[in-house]
Amino acid sequence: MNQPSSGILECTIHFRKGQNGRKQIREGKAPDPEPLPVGNIPRISKLMALAIKMDCMIRNGIVKDYTELATLGRVTCARITQIMNLLYLAPDIQEDILFLDRVTKGKDPIVEKLVGKLAMEVDWSQQRSLWKLLTHDS
């Protein structure tokens, strides 16, 4: 009736990140990891995000100018200027670019060269018209 105890307690646990990134022990099986998204983020989306990040770095005084950005990125000042010119796009177009669908096959449907030309259009309403033409053709 009374069985001797071996002093061993077995249970399933897993670790997860808690507040401040600290690991916490949780009882039970770990949840299945979320599947990775299919496809690649379009290059123009990455460049748009980079332009916004670099603009923030300049505004916050982390770097002083395009020359310092070029040195950090190991590219030319001209390349930094090309990327930063994306900031001349209308805000809604910038948002559209940031949230473009992932590319699952083939080349990116919207290329930097065309968007760069679009950014040189001063009138945002004209930019929007051209953007609609560009995105509906792709």
Order of alpha helices (4+ residues) and beta strands (2+ residues): beta-beta-alpha-alpha-alpha-alpha-alpha-alpha
